[in-house]
Each structure stands twice: as C-alpha cells, then as structure tokens.
Amino acid sequence: MITSRIHEAWLRKHGISARLATRSNSLPVLGQLTIAGLGVSMLPTEFFREEISKGVLVVLDIGQDLPQIKYYATYRGGQNDPMSKIAALIKSTCDFHRPAN
C-alpha cells in the first residue's frame, strides 16, 4: 500500500523505525486499534473528529508536517468516456469525512 510506504519513508527520515507497524486499508480498523491502545497511527483528523472530541483519540503535536498524499484517477478520457463521469463523482465526494448517519 503506497500510503504506508510514504509514511514509513517519512518516519525513517526522522529516525523512527516502523519495523513493528500494522498496515491496513481500513481507516476504521486503524482507528480502533489505536483506541485499543495498540500504538499510534497516522489518521485523517476529519474522519476521526468525533473520537477526538470525545477524547478517545488524542492528536499529538509532533512539530513536523506529515507528507501530503495526492490521489489521482487515470482514464483514457474524451467526451464519451464513462470513466470521466466516475472520476468527477469521486473528486466531488472524496474528502475523508464520515457520511452522516
């Protein structure tokens, strides 16, 4: 998973080993592992706003900016390409906010 590699490279650059890191594609799983006290995680604060406001997750001020991760959708293109509509939908909805219950 590319985000893990980006974060691990950032950690190495700052002298921290991620040798015992747990990797997951699921933000809720990573959040629950962190809440359970199994370590620290690099998580999007907007997605975990409720847990942060309740105090079950705490934001650590590390004094450094984490690497920004950009996401791209690649497709053939053209007016009749259905993928252009899907890419536009993804762009308009993907912001790491949780959907309303």
ABEGO torsion letter per residue (X at the ends): XAAAAAAAAAAAAAGBBAAABBBBABAAAAAAAAAAGAEBBBBBAAAAAAAAAAGABBBBBAGBBBBBBBBBBBBAEEAABAAAAAAAAAAAABAGBBBBX
